[in-house]
Amino acid sequence: MVTLLAKIFIQEKNDQAKIREEYGVLCGVVGILFNVLLFAGKFLAGTISHSIAITADAVNNLSDAGSSIVTLAGFKLAGTKPDPEHPFGHGRIEYISGLVVAAAILLMAYELIRDSVGKIVHPEETEFSGLIVVILVLSILVKLYMYFYNHMIGKKLDSAAMQATAIDSLSDTCATTAVLAATLIGHFTGLHIDGWCGVLVGVFILYAGISAAKETLNPLLGQPPAEDFVMQIDRIVMSHPEICGIHDLIVHDYGPGRKMVTLHAEVPADGDILEVHDVIDNVENELREKLGCEATIHMDPIVTSDEHVSELKAAVVSITKGIDDVITIHDFRVVSGPTHSNLIFDVLVPFQFKMSDEELVAAICGRVTECLGDNYYPKIKVDHAYVK
């Protein structure tokens, strides 16, 4: 159904931002329609059966309709063009809308658990009919369908808000299945587990809310870029033979489709600076065209034609790898003097590295002195990786 509607209503074929907005609006409208219908059906079933679990599940669908409205508005606002107050655009509004959806899910979970505990303390008889079973089974099927299309489109658009909606739909499927099971058990065994089932549904919804909040909070707080995206950047940059290596890669995420990349590119120190600058310009343009990101590249000149410097660098690499394989070095240069030589370089380690910066520097200095002699003075700066 959604695929058919997309073919009819999504006319834009070239503007990725517009396509994203149109998909978001379409899924939001379909979500509102489905959830309102599910609310009406379940509310009727809950009223007939006097079941707190079914009624709570119905109200949950009504809150999902509200969440779909928030998601729809988020996609519309996220598609707004940059302006003087927001030069990087409004893409992060999509993350904020996903966070609002997560907050609504958590609030619903709290209210459901609270009401269900009351039903456990004061149990009531529930009614049973074939209509109730039919409504619940149809609800499960609809929510499964909503999960699949939200997950598929969320993956297609790389949308945290859409994935949060998909997770919510999946949790609703589990919740309604539990309600159906409680209804059948209550009818055939006489056990009053309606309240307990309501608590179980509330736990499902609570888990969904926490998962959705995590999915939308991480991009807002700042998270490492996807490994595949980093590998694509590396392939594009290193495909140019004039570039010897890259480091200090940072990806700034201002919303889906709005990424800014900064990195340092190592280039031969004896190369023609104008020619190398032209290569860097070409790389920045290539990153923009192929990955849709704005890139700023800093040139780091390194000595590549001095055999002695190359031997010293190889020795330092071996020393750092002897401490831990995850350590890498960059910006290596040698400043020689009459009594000693300074080995100046940066070391890159992950944030969870087991040694403190001071301990690492001391360990490297000690091994350099041990391996190369006391005429070499390491001057070390410790960097921490912004990518995985």
N, C-alpha and C positions, 0 to 999 in steps of 0.2 A: 504493500500500500504506500509506504513512505517513498520507496523507489519510484513508483508510478507518479506520485505527486511531485517528486523532485524533477522528473522529466517534463512535467507540465508547467510548474511554477518557477523553476530556477532557469532563467533565460541567459544570465551572464555566463560566458564561457572562458573569458580571458583574465578578468580581474579576480585574483584569488581572495582578496579581502571581501569583495562583494559576494562572491560565492559562499564564503564562510558565513557572512551575515545572513544570506538567504536561507542557507541550511539551518542555522540557528533559529530563525523565525519560524520556518516550516515545522521543525521538531517541537518548538514551543507550542505552536497552535495545536498540533496533533496531540501533544501531551495534555494540554488543557482539556481538549474534547474527551479523550479517553478517561481521564481522571474524574471529570464531572459525571460521566456516565457510570463509572464504577462506584462513585460516592452514592449516587441515587439508588443503584441496585443494592449495594450493601446496607445502606441506611434502612431501606425497606425490609431487607432480610433481618437486620438487627432489631427493628421495631417489632416484627412479627414474632421473632424467637425470644425476645427479651435477653439477648446475649450481649454482654459487655465487650467481649472479644470482637464480635462482628461489627458492632457499632463503632468501637475504637478503630477498627481496620477501615471502616467507611470514612471516619473523620481524617484518618491518615491519608486517604486518597484525595480528600478535599484540600489538605495542606500540600499535597503533591501538585495539585492544580495551581495553587498559589506559587509554588516553587517554579513551575513551568512558566508562569507569568514573569517571575524574576529573571529566569534564564533568557526568555525572549527579550526582555528589556535590556539585559546585559549585552546580548549580541548586537542589538540595535545601537546602543551607546558605544560599544567597543569599536564599531565600524565608523564612528565619527572621525572626520579628518583632523590632523594635527592643527593646533592653533598657537598663538603666541604664549598662552599660559601653559600649554601642554605640547611642547615641540616634538615629543616622542610619540604622540598619538594617545589614544584612550584604550589601548588593548587590554590593560590590566583590569579594566572594569569587568571583563569576562571572569577573571579570577574572583573578584569581589562578589559577583552575582552567585558564583559557585559556593562561596563562603556563606552567603545568606541562605542558600538552599540547605547547606549543612547545618546551620544554626536552627532552621525550621525543623529539620529531621530530629535533632537532639531534643528540642522542646517537646515535640510530639512523643518521643520515647519516654521522657520524664512523666508526662501527663498520663500516658497509657499505663506505665508501671504503677503509678500512684493509684489510678482508678482500679486496676486489676488487683492490687493488694486489698483494697476495700471489698472487692467481690469475693476474695478468698476468706476474709474475715466474716463477711455476711453473704454467704452463697444464696443464689436464687434459682428457681426452676427455669429451664430454658425449653422453648418449643422447637419442634422439628417438622420440616416439610420438604418435599421434593424440590420446591421452588428455591428454597435456601441453598440446597446442594448445587442446583444448576447455576445459581448466581455466583457461588464461590468458585466452582470449576471454571466458569467463563472468565472470572476475574483473574484466576491463575494463568490461564492461557493468554489473556490480554497483556498482563504484566510481563510474562515471558517474552512476548513479541516486542514490548516496549524496551525491555532490556537489550534484546538483540539489535534492534535498529539504533538505539542510543549508543550502544557500545561500538557498533560498526561505524557510524558517522563520527563519533567521538575520536575513534582511532584514525579515521580518514582525515579529520581536521586537526588532530592533535589538540583536542579541546578538553581541559580539565573540568570545566563546567558540565559538558556533555557526559563525560565519564562519571562524574558525581551523580548525575541523573540516572545513568545506567545502573550504578551500584544501588541506588535507592530503589529502582524497579526490581532488581534481583532480590533485595531484602524484603520487599513487599510480597514477592512470590513466595518466599519462605514463610513469611508471616501468615499469609492467607492459607497456605497449605496446613500450617499448624492449627489455624482456626477451624478449617474443614475437618481435620482429624479430631479436634476436641468436640465438634458438633456430632460427628458420627459416634465417637466413643460415648458421649453423654446419652445419645439416643439408645444405643444397643446395650450398654452396660449399666446405665443409671448413675455413673460416677460424675460428680460435679467438679469438672476440671476447667470450667470456663475461665475462672480467675487465673489459674495457673497458666493456662494457655495465653491469656492476655499478657502475663509477665514475660513469657517466652517471646511473644511477638514484640514486646517492648525492648527486650534484649537484642533481638535481630535489628530493630530499627536503630537502637543506640549504636551498635557496631557499624551500621551503614553510615550514620552521621559522623562518627569519628573518622572512618575511612575517607568520606567525602571531604571533611574538613582538612585532613592531611593533604589530600590531592590538590586542594586550592590554596592552602597556606604556604606550602613549600615554594611555589613560584613567586609568591608575594615576598617571602622572607629572603629568597635567593637560594637557588640550588644549582649543583653542577650540571652542565649541559649533558644531553644524551651522548653516550659513547659513540654511536653511529655518526652523529653530527660532528664530533671532534675528529673522527677518522676521515670524514669527507673533507674537512678543512685541511688536515694534514696532507691528504693526497693531492689536493689542488695546489697548495703552496709548494710542496716538495717536488711537484712535477716540473718545476722550473730549475734547470741545472745551476743557475747562478746562486741559488739559495742553498746553504750548507746545512741548515737546521733551524728549528723554531723552538721557542720557549715562552714562558709568561703569557700563555693563552688565557684570555678572559672573555666570557660570553655574557653580555648584559641583555636580559630578557625584559622587554617592555610590553609583553603581550604576544599572543600567537601571531607569527608572521612579522614581528617587529624586534629583530635581534641586532645588536651591535657587537662586533668582535674586535678585540685589540690583541696584538701579539708582537713578539720580537722575532725578526728574521735575521739569522746569521749570514753574513755575506763576506766574501774575501776582502781583506783590508787593502790589497793592492789592485782592486778592480776599479774601473772607471766609474766615478760616483754618479755621473749623469746617466750612464747606461744602466747601472744598478737601480737608480731611482725610477727609471722608466719601467724596469721589470716589476718593481714593487707596485707601481700604479696599475700595471696590467693584472697583477695578482688580486689587488683590491677590487678591480672591475669584474674579474672572473668570479670572485666570491659573491659579489652582489648579484650577478646574472644567474649563477648556478644554485646558490643557496638562499638567495633573497635576504642577505644580511649586509649591513653597512660595516665595512672593515677599515681599521686604522692600523697600519703596520709600521713598527719602528725598526730601523736598520741597525744591526749590531755588527760592526766590522771585526773580523777575527783573522789572525795570522794563519795562513794555510801553506805558505811556501818555505817556512823555516823548519828544518828537520829537528833541530834541538827543541824548539817549542812544542812540536808535535810529540816528541818523545816524553817531554815533561807532562804534557796533558794526558797521554796514555798512562803514565805512571800514576797520576792523581786519580784517574778514572778507576784504575785497578785498586788503589787504596780505598776509595769510597765504596766500591763494590764489595771489598773485603769486609767492610763494616755492615752493609746491608745492600742487597741487590736492588732495592727500590730507589736508592739514591742516584740522582743524575747530576751532572754539572754542566754549566754553560758560562758564556762570557769569560772564557779563560784567556789570560794574557800574562806575559812575563815582563817585569821591569827590572833590568839588570843594573847592578852597581859595582863599585870596586871591591866591596867587602861581602856583599850578599845580593841575592835576587829575590824580589817579591813575586810570589805566585798569587795572582788576583783572580778570583773566580767566585761564582755563586753555586750553591748546592740546592737542589730541589727535593723536598720530601713531602709525603702526604701528611694531612693534619693529624692523623692518629699515630704518627711515628712514635716509637717507644722511647726515644731519647729526647731530652730537652735540647733547644738550640745550643745552649752553652756546652752541654755534654758532647754534642756532636762535633762542634768546632774544636773542642779540646782533643777529642779522639782523632780527628783528621790531622790536626797539627802534630800530635805525638807520632803518628805513623809516617807523616811526611819527613819529619826529622830523622826517624828511625831508618826509613828507606832511602832518602835522598841526601841526608846530611843536614848539619845545622847551618849551612850557608843559604838555605832556602826558607823564606819566611812566608807562610800562607796568610793571605788576607781574604777572609771568607765572609760572604753574606748568605744567610739561610733564607730561602724562599719556601713558601707552602703552596701546594698545587691547588688551583681553582677548578681543575677538571679531574675526573676519576682516572 
